[in-house]
Each structure stands twice: as C-alpha cells, then as structure tokens.
Amino acid sequence: MRKPNIAILGATGVVGREITKIVDELKIEFNEIKFLSSARSAGTKLEFQGKTYTVEEAKPESFDGINIVLASAGASTSKLFAPEIVKRGAVLIDNSSAFRMEDDVPLVIAGVNDEDLRCHKGIVANPNCSTSQLMLVLKPLIEKNPMKRLIVSTYQAVSGAGLAAINELTENTKARLAGENFENKCFKKPIAFNVIPQIDVFCENGYTKEEMKVVNETKKILHLPSVLPISCTAARVPVYNGHSEAVDIEFENEITPDEVREILKNSFGLKVIDNPSNFEYPTACDASGVNPVFVGRIRKNLAFKNGISLWCVADNLRIGAALNTVRLCQKVIEMELY
Ligand SMILES: NC(=O)c1ccc[n+]([C@@H]2O[C@H](COP(=O)([O-])OP(=O)(O)OC[C@H]3O[C@@H](n4cnc5c(N)ncnc54)[C@H](OP(=O)(O)O)[C@@H]3O)[C@@H](O)[C@H]2O)c1
C-alpha cells in the first residue's frame, strides 16, 4: 500500500491538536506530514513522533503534493481552500459544517457507513459532534429493528465550541466565585453554574442550527427517509469535555432492554456500562480522553409502544471530531480512495 502525504489544516486548534495525537495513536502510515494554521500561529513549534515541526500558514501552494488533508479550521477556511485542495488531486476530510449536506459529499462515521466513502469527489465530511456519537449507537439497533421515531436531548461540553469557550468557562467560574462581573463572549448567557438551551443560531422553525444538524445528518448517514420524525434539543453545559445525550427511540417491533444491551455490547466503538443498582452508568468524565461511546440507563420507554430510552456519552473532540477524522483517513488509505 502506498503511503500518503498528509496535511493537518487547523493544527493549532483544539480539534487539530487531538487529530495530531490520534494520527500517532492509530499508527497512520504516511510519507510526509505538515501542519497548517492561519498567519496567527504560523511559526509555532510542534513536537510529533520525536521530531519538531514548524506550523506553516495555509496557502493554496501548501497543498502541492499532498494526498490527504485533515481539516478542522472552520467552515469559511474549508470553503476557501477546498477548491485548491481538490484541484491538486488531494482528498479533503473536513470537520466543519461547510459541505456536510451537499449531495455529492459523503458524510461518514467510520464503522457506520464506510461504503459511502467510495462516492467521494474530493471531499469527505465529518458529522457534527452530537450526531457522531449517536450514529454508532443507532446503527446496530436499527439494523435489527427499524426505527419509527427518535427524540434526542444533548448536554454538550464547552470544548465543542473551541479553545476560547474552554477558557470562558474557567474565567467565568473564577469571576462568579469571586463575586466579580464577567462579560460573556462565546456564549449568549453565562456558562458558569448554568445550562444554556442554545447552540448555534435559531432557525425559522424555532429549532437551533445545531439541533437541525442532528436531525438532517442522522437521516443522511443512516439513509433514512426524509419524513422519519426526529427531534432534538441541544443544550450547552458547564463541562469541559464530553457530550452527554438522552435518547428516546421508538422501534417498529418490540425490543427489550436486555436485547438492546446485548446488541450494543457486541457493536463497534461502544462500551455498555449499565448497572444502576450499583450506580454504574457512564458520565462525561468517564468518556473524556478515551475512544468508546459509552451507553447506559437502557430501559423501556414508557411513552412509546416499542420504545427504548438510553443515555450515551462520548469525548466530543474524539468520536465527535478528531478520532472519526483519523479513522476516515485510515479507511481512505485502506480502501485506496486517494
Ligand atoms: N470542538 C469540537 O468539538 C468540534 C467538533 C466537531 C467539529 N468541529 C469543527 O472543527 C473546526 C475547528 O474547531 P476547534 O474547536 O478546533 O477550533 P479552534 O480551537 O478555534 O481552532 C481553529 C483552528 O483553525 C485555524 N484557522 C482559523 N482560521 C484559519 C485560516 N483562515 N487559515 C488557516 N487556518 C485557520 C486556527 O489557526 P490559528 O491558531 O492560527 O488561529 C486553529 O488552528 C470548526 O469547524 C468546528 O466547527 C469542532
């Protein structure tokens, strides 16, 4: 198998740093690697696999000779560089929302819909973080029993909003404990000791863009009919890292909590922790820094006929962004799609 030349675009950001770590962890074999950012961080020194690299400012020529670009530099940067990357024959694996819903761009979670990668035309999109962890849970279940309805409530960590948001939680908490005034910048409301029922902007239908991403991306990834009822409420919580989700699923046919546990125990990327009588259930702290999507509190849903409720948590920077990006890179290499 030939080894690609890889560029990490947005290498100095929260997700970019995690991508760099995971390229090493998953032992991705490459010929050359380079690290790109905006002019702000160009010149930063980065240690990787025992070598020191200098971060370069991303320019169109930066992609000459590159085969795979792992991008986490925001939607406008991805839109700016995508034509240059594709023109040079490289594959862009993009973390931003720029191309996710475009018809000719596969939206892929590794281990869920890998075959969709074969249709790429130069760009592969990585789903939104709250969608990502959910897909690994839903896929094995709906393979056994089709889904009729889905309701998701998310409790999302501040790391999902980048470095500045992480710092805002710290500074806001310190100010609050010291009884000082604090001006929020990243969030519309104070994040310290609070829960904010808004992530991203509001749409005309009253949902936020983040909530509609969960609805639309789920349908695209799982190839579900557009009329299938899905609803989401997304909230930001004062947690540094690790998204939690309360999930209610109505199935076509009867299914028991034990059957769900058994299916999920044997599925890719998941770990079931579900013994409430012994206080065993997953929390964001269990998920932060590790790869599995953890599932617990699996029980019969009392509101739906064939309903199951469950709780799932995952590291939003890993499965919700960097881990899936690097797993996609691994698939693109294995399937020789570059
Ligand atoms: N955080 C998450 O959980 C998460 C999950 C899924 C997807 N994403 C997506 O991933 C992207 C990055 O998120 P993040 O949390 O890592 O943000 P971040 O910490 O703010 O990092 C942004 C990165 O992009 C670089 N960048 C910004 N503008 C650029 C430009 N014009 N040219 C080249 N590089 C540029 C920055 O470089 P400088 O250091 O030079 O500023 C930095 O390396 C966003 O699209 C976000 O929506 C994030």
The ligand as an SDF file (V2000), in Angstrom:
LIG
                    3D

 48 52  0  0  0  0  0  0  0  0999 V2000
  -14.5060   21.3480   19.0400 N   0  0  0  0  0  0  0  0  0  0  0  0
  -15.3100   20.3590   18.6500 C   0  0  0  0  0  0  0  0  0  0  0  0
  -15.8120   19.5070   19.4270 O   0  0  0  0  0  0  0  0  0  0  0  0
  -15.6500   20.2030   17.2210 C   0  0  0  0  0  0  0  0  0  0  0  0
  -16.3680   19.1010   16.8390 C   0  0  0  0  0  0  0  0  0  0  0  0
  -16.6720   18.9100   15.5030 C   0  0  0  0  0  0  0  0  0  0  0  0
  -16.2650   19.8400   14.5960 C   0  0  0  0  0  0  0  0  0  0  0  0
  -15.5540   20.9180   14.9760 N   0  0  0  0  0  0  0  0  0  0  0  0
  -15.1580   21.8650   13.9530 C   0  0  0  0  0  0  0  0  0  0  0  0
  -13.7450   21.8890   13.8200 O   0  0  0  0  0  0  0  0  0  0  0  0
  -13.3340   23.2060   13.4600 C   0  0  0  0  0  0  0  0  0  0  0  0
  -12.2920   23.7150   14.4310 C   0  0  0  0  0  0  0  0  0  0  0  0
  -12.7790   23.6920   15.7520 O   0  0  0  0  0  0  0  0  0  0  0  0
  -11.8260   23.9120   17.0120 P   0  0  0  0  0  0  0  0  0  0  0  0
  -12.7030   23.6920   18.1640 O   0  0  0  0  0  0  0  0  0  0  0  0
  -10.5670   23.1420   16.8960 O   0  0  0  0  0  0  0  0  0  0  0  0
  -11.4780   25.4960   16.8530 O   0  0  0  0  0  0  0  0  0  0  0  0
  -10.2340   26.3270   17.3920 P   0  0  0  0  0  0  0  0  0  0  0  0
   -9.6850   25.7380   18.6390 O   0  0  0  0  0  0  0  0  0  0  0  0
  -10.6760   27.7280   17.3920 O   0  0  0  0  0  0  0  0  0  0  0  0
   -9.0890   26.1350   16.2170 O   0  0  0  0  0  0  0  0  0  0  0  0
   -9.2350   26.6470   14.9200 C   0  0  0  0  0  0  0  0  0  0  0  0
   -8.0220   26.2640   14.0650 C   0  0  0  0  0  0  0  0  0  0  0  0
   -8.2310   26.7100   12.7190 O   0  0  0  0  0  0  0  0  0  0  0  0
   -7.1430   27.5610   12.3070 C   0  0  0  0  0  0  0  0  0  0  0  0
   -7.6080   28.5990   11.3940 N   0  0  0  0  0  0  0  0  0  0  0  0
   -8.5330   29.5400   11.6170 C   0  0  0  0  0  0  0  0  0  0  0  0
   -8.6680   30.3360   10.5340 N   0  0  0  0  0  0  0  0  0  0  0  0
   -7.7840   29.8760    9.6040 C   0  0  0  0  0  0  0  0  0  0  0  0
   -7.4360   30.2850    8.2860 C   0  0  0  0  0  0  0  0  0  0  0  0
   -8.0120   31.3220    7.6870 N   0  0  0  0  0  0  0  0  0  0  0  0
   -6.4790   29.5610    7.6350 N   0  0  0  0  0  0  0  0  0  0  0  0
   -5.8880   28.5030    8.2200 C   0  0  0  0  0  0  0  0  0  0  0  0
   -6.1770   28.0810    9.4760 N   0  0  0  0  0  0  0  0  0  0  0  0
   -7.1180   28.7650   10.1580 C   0  0  0  0  0  0  0  0  0  0  0  0
   -6.6330   28.1530   13.6170 C   0  0  0  0  0  0  0  0  0  0  0  0
   -5.3210   28.6420   13.4400 O   0  0  0  0  0  0  0  0  0  0  0  0
   -4.7250   29.7940   14.3960 P   0  0  0  0  0  0  0  0  0  0  0  0
   -4.1360   29.0710   15.5860 O   0  0  0  0  0  0  0  0  0  0  0  0
   -3.6810   30.4020   13.5430 O   0  0  0  0  0  0  0  0  0  0  0  0
   -5.8310   30.6960   14.7650 O   0  0  0  0  0  0  0  0  0  0  0  0
   -6.7020   26.9140   14.5140 C   0  0  0  0  0  0  0  0  0  0  0  0
   -5.6280   26.0470   14.2260 O   0  0  0  0  0  0  0  0  0  0  0  0
  -14.6200   24.0240   13.3980 C   0  0  0  0  0  0  0  0  0  0  0  0
  -15.0780   23.9990   12.0680 O   0  0  0  0  0  0  0  0  0  0  0  0
  -15.5660   23.2920   14.2800 C   0  0  0  0  0  0  0  0  0  0  0  0
  -16.8900   23.5210   13.9300 O   0  0  0  0  0  0  0  0  0  0  0  0
  -15.2240   21.1360   16.2770 C   0  0  0  0  0  0  0  0  0  0  0  0
  1  2  1  0
  2  3  2  0
  2  4  1  0
  4  5  1  0
  4 48  2  0
  5  6  2  0
  6  7  1  0
  7  8  2  0
  8  9  1  0
  8 48  1  0
  9 10  1  0
  9 46  1  0
 10 11  1  0
 11 12  1  0
 11 44  1  0
 12 13  1  0
 13 14  1  0
 14 15  2  0
 14 16  1  0
 14 17  1  0
 17 18  1  0
 18 19  2  0
 18 20  1  0
 18 21  1  0
 21 22  1  0
 22 23  1  0
 23 24  1  0
 23 42  1  0
 24 25  1  0
 25 26  1  0
 25 36  1  0
 26 27  1  0
 26 35  1  0
 27 28  2  0
 28 29  1  0
 29 30  1  0
 29 35  2  0
 30 31  1  0
 30 32  2  0
 32 33  1  0
 33 34  2  0
 34 35  1  0
 36 37  1  0
 36 42  1  0
 37 38  1  0
 38 39  2  0
 38 40  1  0
 38 41  1  0
 42 43  1  0
 44 45  1  0
 44 46  1  0
 46 47  1  0
M  CHG  2   8   1  16  -1
M  END
$$$$
